[in-house]
Amino acid sequence: MKKLVAGFFLSFLAMPVLAAEGLDSGDTAWILTSTALVLFMTLPGLSLFYAGLVRSKNAVSVLLQCFAIACIVSVAWVVYGYSLAFTGDGAFFGGTSAFFLSGIGRETLAPGTTMPHSLFVIFQMTFAIITPALVVGAFAERMKFGAMCLFSLLWFTAVYIPACHMIWGGGYLADVKDFAGGLVVHLTCGVGALVAAIVLGPRKGFPATAMPPHNPTMVVTGAAMLWVGWFGFNAGSSWAADGLAGMAMLVTHISAATAALTWMAIEWIKGGKPTVVGIATGMVAGLATITPAAGSVGPEGALLIGLLAGSICFYATQAVKAVWGIDDSLDVFPVHGVGGIIGIVMVSFVGVQGGFLGSSAGESWAPMEQFLIQLKGILVIGVWTAVATWIILKVVSLITPVRVSEEEEYEGLDTVMHNERGYDL
């Protein structure tokens, strides 16, 4: 009898171990850390970065917009977002089996990984949070808060979810090489930002009136947090604590540093003086551009990608405002959209194993064949995002006014929309 009881007791103790068979504590610990790092990119990294770039009368409005989007998307991701992005076999949208995260418990593992399914859910949630938050930079200082909330929810649903499912959820663009979000995150937010800036129109006084960042210290503080957080963004996308994660972290840092120096050098040569906002913006361009290639390029490829990011994105910012006359307030499209495109294209040529500047850990593919696949991804995601963003803005405008009045814009969104001020001096 004693042996029977002891055997039952031991078998009971062993149940959690058996249920968790296949779980790797090292991989799980790394993705837990990566998840916190990616959320750190939005709150507080992106929030401070954007708040410092706008005028002082609009700093609080940007902080609240980023904070509110994090909350809105988190709830929507649980209710329906994750299911539509990562379940089912549809071409553009997934299934409904995981609504409200049905079937995802403490002991279930994410398919094809050695980590808990719940961890996979929240890691992907942080990507879903930062993408619409990045779009805020295009319409900063002129969109009503209520309209922004509704727009962000609809944009997350109609743009981010299908892009995520098409590429990462086994959908229509499953053959595209996008390691951590060149298309899913950066092209969608970039094109969405460009369309939003065009539909809303420029800020009053643009381009004749100078609208410099009100707090470069805040900009650099946020940019530094973005740089650190991006290691979770890219290295966490390896899904394991392994050599791929290590190389992804290394090339991410190399690209960011190279792009920052390139941007600073061009600014120095053209304008006569380097600026801290310039070097920080170049760093962000380098991070955005390496994102889709971080899982396949080596250090040499990262140097090349960083050089291209710092130079091409710099001139893209000049073209959008000075040549096209579009007031993309905080340069979302030229930094993230153009950077994402560069990275997606460069994967084809510098990410192939044994190829030009490719990592030895990369996959093998025919560069030109993969380039055509990547180009298809750019076109599909770009057109989808542009059309959907335009429709969403029109729908929102039928429900509530989208843009603040000229008087409200002059006074500033902080007091008009929120009855608060960033500074009380």
Buried (B, 14 or more C-beta within 10 A) or exposed (E): EEEEEEEEEEEEEEEEEEBBEEBBEEBBEBBBBBBBBBBBBBBBBBBBBBBBBBBBBBBBBBBBBBBBBBEBBBEBBBEBBBBBBBBBEBEBBBBEEBBEBEEBEEBBBBEEBBBBBBBBBBBBBBBBBBBBBBBBBBBBBBBBBBBBBBBBBBBBBBBBBBBBBBBBBBBBBEEBBBBBBBBBBBBBBBBBBBBBBBBBEBBEEBEEEEBEBBBBEBBBBBBBBBBEBBBBBBBBBBBBBBEBBEBBBBBBBBBBBBBBBBBBBBBBEEEEEBBBBBBBBBBBBBBBBBBBBBBBBBBBBBBBBBBBBBBBBBBBBBEBBEEBEBBBBBBBBBBBBBBBBBBBBBBBBBBBEEBEBBBEBBBEBEBEEBBEBBBBBBEBBBEBBBBBBBEBBEEBBEEEEBBBEEEBBEBBBBBBBBEBBBEEE
